């Protein structure tokens, strides 16, 4: 058996962090985000971030998202 490649993409674990930095390419922003491994950790909710000063918090898990320039 061969070991996993170092180039393999590891999914982001949902609810593993309290703060996530996102970019315009991540919009529309949802929590959990599409690249998160535990996508079923809570119902998907779309979060406003552009009109809210570049920050938003998920009402389900409390994850805080910050929009990078």
MODELLER restraints for C-alpha pairs under 7 A, 6 or more apart:
rsr = mdl.restraints
at = mdl.atoms
rsr.add(forms.Gaussian(group=physical.xy_distance, feature=features.Distance(at['CA:11:A'], at['CA:35:A']), mean=5.78, stdev=0.5))
rsr.add(forms.Gaussian(group=physical.xy_distance, feature=features.Distance(at['CA:11:A'], at['CA:36:A']), mean=5.48, stdev=0.5))
rsr.add(forms.Gaussian(group=physical.xy_distance, feature=features.Distance(at['CA:11:A'], at['CA:37:A']), mean=5.04, stdev=0.5))
rsr.add(forms.Gaussian(group=physical.xy_distance, feature=features.Distance(at['CA:12:A'], at['CA:35:A']), mean=6.00, stdev=0.5))
rsr.add(forms.Gaussian(group=physical.xy_distance, feature=features.Distance(at['CA:12:A'], at['CA:36:A']), mean=4.38, stdev=0.5))
rsr.add(forms.Gaussian(group=physical.xy_distance, feature=features.Distance(at['CA:12:A'], at['CA:37:A']), mean=5.61, stdev=0.5))
rsr.add(forms.Gaussian(group=physical.xy_distance, feature=features.Distance(at['CA:13:A'], at['CA:36:A']), mean=5.22, stdev=0.5))
rsr.add(forms.Gaussian(group=physical.xy_distance, feature=features.Distance(at['CA:13:A'], at['CA:37:A']), mean=5.00, stdev=0.5))
rsr.add(forms.Gaussian(group=physical.xy_distance, feature=features.Distance(at['CA:13:A'], at['CA:38:A']), mean=6.04, stdev=0.5))
rsr.add(forms.Gaussian(group=physical.xy_distance, feature=features.Distance(at['CA:14:A'], at['CA:32:A']), mean=6.30, stdev=0.5))
rsr.add(forms.Gaussian(group=physical.xy_distance, feature=features.Distance(at['CA:14:A'], at['CA:36:A']), mean=5.28, stdev=0.5))
rsr.add(forms.Gaussian(group=physical.xy_distance, feature=features.Distance(at['CA:14:A'], at['CA:37:A']), mean=6.25, stdev=0.5))
rsr.add(forms.Gaussian(group=physical.xy_distance, feature=features.Distance(at['CA:14:A'], at['CA:38:A']), mean=5.27, stdev=0.5))
rsr.add(forms.Gaussian(group=physical.xy_distance, feature=features.Distance(at['CA:14:A'], at['CA:39:A']), mean=6.77, stdev=0.5))
rsr.add(forms.Gaussian(group=physical.xy_distance, feature=features.Distance(at['CA:14:A'], at['CA:41:A']), mean=6.95, stdev=0.5))
rsr.add(forms.Gaussian(group=physical.xy_distance, feature=features.Distance(at['CA:15:A'], at['CA:61:A']), mean=6.76, stdev=0.5))
rsr.add(forms.Gaussian(group=physical.xy_distance, feature=features.Distance(at['CA:15:A'], at['CA:63:A']), mean=6.93, stdev=0.5))
rsr.add(forms.Gaussian(group=physical.xy_distance, feature=features.Distance(at['CA:18:A'], at['CA:63:A']), mean=4.77, stdev=0.5))
rsr.add(forms.Gaussian(group=physical.xy_distance, feature=features.Distance(at['CA:18:A'], at['CA:64:A']), mean=5.84, stdev=0.5))
rsr.add(forms.Gaussian(group=physical.xy_distance, feature=features.Distance(at['CA:19:A'], at['CA:63:A']), mean=5.83, stdev=0.5))
rsr.add(forms.Gaussian(group=physical.xy_distance, feature=features.Distance(at['CA:19:A'], at['CA:64:A']), mean=4.64, stdev=0.5))
rsr.add(forms.Gaussian(group=physical.xy_distance, feature=features.Distance(at['CA:19:A'], at['CA:65:A']), mean=5.75, stdev=0.5))
rsr.add(forms.Gaussian(group=physical.xy_distance, feature=features.Distance(at['CA:20:A'], at['CA:64:A']), mean=6.23, stdev=0.5))
rsr.add(forms.Gaussian(group=physical.xy_distance, feature=features.Distance(at['CA:20:A'], at['CA:65:A']), mean=4.86, stdev=0.5))
rsr.add(forms.Gaussian(group=physical.xy_distance, feature=features.Distance(at['CA:20:A'], at['CA:66:A']), mean=6.27, stdev=0.5))
rsr.add(forms.Gaussian(group=physical.xy_distance, feature=features.Distance(at['CA:21:A'], at['CA:65:A']), mean=5.82, stdev=0.5))
rsr.add(forms.Gaussian(group=physical.xy_distance, feature=features.Distance(at['CA:21:A'], at['CA:66:A']), mean=4.88, stdev=0.5))
rsr.add(forms.Gaussian(group=physical.xy_distance, feature=features.Distance(at['CA:21:A'], at['CA:67:A']), mean=5.93, stdev=0.5))
rsr.add(forms.Gaussian(group=physical.xy_distance, feature=features.Distance(at['CA:21:A'], at['CA:68:A']), mean=6.32, stdev=0.5))
rsr.add(forms.Gaussian(group=physical.xy_distance, feature=features.Distance(at['CA:22:A'], at['CA:65:A']), mean=6.74, stdev=0.5))
rsr.add(forms.Gaussian(group=physical.xy_distance, feature=features.Distance(at['CA:22:A'], at['CA:66:A']), mean=6.04, stdev=0.5))
rsr.add(forms.Gaussian(group=physical.xy_distance, feature=features.Distance(at['CA:22:A'], at['CA:67:A']), mean=4.97, stdev=0.5))
rsr.add(forms.Gaussian(group=physical.xy_distance, feature=features.Distance(at['CA:22:A'], at['CA:68:A']), mean=5.96, stdev=0.5))
rsr.add(forms.Gaussian(group=physical.xy_distance, feature=features.Distance(at['CA:23:A'], at['CA:67:A']), mean=5.56, stdev=0.5))
rsr.add(forms.Gaussian(group=physical.xy_distance, feature=features.Distance(at['CA:23:A'], at['CA:68:A']), mean=5.35, stdev=0.5))
rsr.add(forms.Gaussian(group=physical.xy_distance, feature=features.Distance(at['CA:23:A'], at['CA:69:A']), mean=6.97, stdev=0.5))
rsr.add(forms.Gaussian(group=physical.xy_distance, feature=features.Distance(at['CA:29:A'], at['CA:46:A']), mean=5.75, stdev=0.5))
rsr.add(forms.Gaussian(group=physical.xy_distance, feature=features.Distance(at['CA:29:A'], at['CA:47:A']), mean=5.56, stdev=0.5))
rsr.add(forms.Gaussian(group=physical.xy_distance, feature=features.Distance(at['CA:30:A'], at['CA:44:A']), mean=6.51, stdev=0.5))
rsr.add(forms.Gaussian(group=physical.xy_distance, feature=features.Distance(at['CA:30:A'], at['CA:45:A']), mean=5.45, stdev=0.5))
rsr.add(forms.Gaussian(group=physical.xy_distance, feature=features.Distance(at['CA:30:A'], at['CA:46:A']), mean=4.18, stdev=0.5))
rsr.add(forms.Gaussian(group=physical.xy_distance, feature=features.Distance(at['CA:30:A'], at['CA:47:A']), mean=5.65, stdev=0.5))
rsr.add(forms.Gaussian(group=physical.xy_distance, feature=features.Distance(at['CA:31:A'], at['CA:44:A']), mean=5.66, stdev=0.5))
rsr.add(forms.Gaussian(group=physical.xy_distance, feature=features.Distance(at['CA:31:A'], at['CA:45:A']), mean=5.52, stdev=0.5))
rsr.add(forms.Gaussian(group=physical.xy_distance, feature=features.Distance(at['CA:31:A'], at['CA:46:A']), mean=6.48, stdev=0.5))
rsr.add(forms.Gaussian(group=physical.xy_distance, feature=features.Distance(at['CA:31:A'], at['CA:58:A']), mean=6.62, stdev=0.5))
rsr.add(forms.Gaussian(group=physical.xy_distance, feature=features.Distance(at['CA:32:A'], at['CA:39:A']), mean=5.80, stdev=0.5))
rsr.add(forms.Gaussian(group=physical.xy_distance, feature=features.Distance(at['CA:32:A'], at['CA:44:A']), mean=6.01, stdev=0.5))
rsr.add(forms.Gaussian(group=physical.xy_distance, feature=features.Distance(at['CA:42:A'], at['CA:60:A']), mean=6.95, stdev=0.5))
rsr.add(forms.Gaussian(group=physical.xy_distance, feature=features.Distance(at['CA:47:A'], at['CA:56:A']), mean=6.52, stdev=0.5))
rsr.add(forms.Gaussian(group=physical.xy_distance, feature=features.Distance(at['CA:48:A'], at['CA:56:A']), mean=6.54, stdev=0.5))
rsr.add(forms.Gaussian(group=physical.xy_distance, feature=features.Distance(at['CA:49:A'], at['CA:55:A']), mean=5.31, stdev=0.5))
rsr.add(forms.Gaussian(group=physical.xy_distance, feature=features.Distance(at['CA:49:A'], at['CA:56:A']), mean=5.37, stdev=0.5))
rsr.add(forms.Gaussian(group=physical.xy_distance, feature=features.Distance(at['CA:54:A'], at['CA:66:A']), mean=5.85, stdev=0.5))
rsr.add(forms.Gaussian(group=physical.xy_distance, feature=features.Distance(at['CA:54:A'], at['CA:67:A']), mean=4.92, stdev=0.5))
rsr.add(forms.Gaussian(group=physical.xy_distance, feature=features.Distance(at['CA:55:A'], at['CA:65:A']), mean=5.56, stdev=0.5))
rsr.add(forms.Gaussian(group=physical.xy_distance, feature=features.Distance(at['CA:55:A'], at['CA:66:A']), mean=4.57, stdev=0.5))
rsr.add(forms.Gaussian(group=physical.xy_distance, feature=features.Distance(at['CA:55:A'], at['CA:67:A']), mean=6.18, stdev=0.5))
rsr.add(forms.Gaussian(group=physical.xy_distance, feature=features.Distance(at['CA:56:A'], at['CA:64:A']), mean=5.85, stdev=0.5))
rsr.add(forms.Gaussian(group=physical.xy_distance, feature=features.Distance(at['CA:56:A'], at['CA:65:A']), mean=5.21, stdev=0.5))
rsr.add(forms.Gaussian(group=physical.xy_distance, feature=features.Distance(at['CA:56:A'], at['CA:66:A']), mean=6.73, stdev=0.5))
rsr.add(forms.Gaussian(group=physical.xy_distance, feature=features.Distance(at['CA:57:A'], at['CA:63:A']), mean=5.59, stdev=0.5))
rsr.add(forms.Gaussian(group=physical.xy_distance, feature=features.Distance(at['CA:57:A'], at['CA:64:A']), mean=4.40, stdev=0.5))
rsr.add(forms.Gaussian(group=physical.xy_distance, feature=features.Distance(at['CA:57:A'], at['CA:65:A']), mean=6.09, stdev=0.5))
rsr.add(forms.Gaussian(group=physical.xy_distance, feature=features.Distance(at['CA:58:A'], at['CA:64:A']), mean=6.56, stdev=0.5))
